[in-house]
Amino acid sequence: MTSLRKLGTSDIEVFPLSLGGNVFGWTADEAQSFAVLDAYKAAGGNFVDTADAYSAWVEGNEGGESERIIGKWVKARGNRADVVIATKVSQHPEYPGLTAANIKAAADASLARLGTDYIDLYYTHFDQPEVPVEEIITALDELVKAGKVRAIAASNITPERLKASLDFSAAEGLARYVALQPHYNLVSRDTYEGALQTVAADAGLSAVPYFGLAKGFLTGKYRPGTTVDSPRAAGAGAYLETPTGTRVLAALDEIAEARGAAHATVALAWLAAQPTVAAPIASARTLDQLPALLAVPDLTLTPEELTHLTKASA
């Protein structure tokens, strides 16, 4: 059985591959979402990532569709205690920003959609530099004290704001971030590696990277002259135009063939092996996309393979 990883300084233990819920209510309907969630759970998975804004960008949606589907699934399966649910605040059309009042209102709205009385991991989705970190942390701390949130985390934040948040928590004895969700993968390393990773490492935070497969590019299905039927095809295909993308694809081809593994498995295994990373996030809209993700915890790349991929992606 796959061993779980602890999230930072919290007592929360998670499967080393987080299931992205961004597709639920977008490219996966309720039945498909339930099937994917069931299969992930059956394989030992327990860490589901969503946000209150998913998927407000779809015509006819208002935001919260993903949370509602996850909430219905948890209720139908009666497994709330066995699932670590992470959601986020700041981007819902009706609850934008990170003022104290909005954080509390948005959390209550998320709890209602999820049909639960607590959120395991609550992220600030996109930092709002105009709001003092003192206001944000104090509001999050109140949610923790009220039992509505078990642990707090940040996503899309600068090293300076992250450190200021952690320093304020320490000085005031308030809840502190235990995890960080950065944009990080084999073809996008600059955002996280460097100052942000250093702050996270120094504070004992766990990284839970999003876009772990670079919008699908790292699955290996994007090739010159091919057409992929995906809402993210344009974004993923753009990596083909870069020297880094070409080099990474060649390295993935080589290692995937040698190990008899899917490209996605190799790419995520590289990510999972990086310092501070506890669990990369990847989503599956159909059951046939799931095995490559579930194989990640069982694929340990050799130091040589890791170096090969790191050099290709430099």
Secondary structure, 3 states (H helix, E strand, C coil): CCCCEECCCCCCEECCCEEECCCECCCECHHHHHHHHHHHHHCCCCEEECCCCCCCCCCCCCCCHHHHHHHHHHHHHCCHHHCEEEEEEEEECCEECCCHHHHHHHHHHHHHHHCCCCEEEEEECCCCCCCCHHHHHHHHHHHHHCCCEEEEEEECCCHHHHHHHHHHHHHHCCCCEEEEECECECCECCCCCCHHHHHHHHHCCEECCECCCHHHHHHCCCCCCCCCCCCCHHHHHHHHHCHHHHHHHHHHHHHHHHHCCCHHHHHHHHHHCCCCECCCEECCCCHHHHHHHHCHHHCCCCHHHHHHHHHHCC
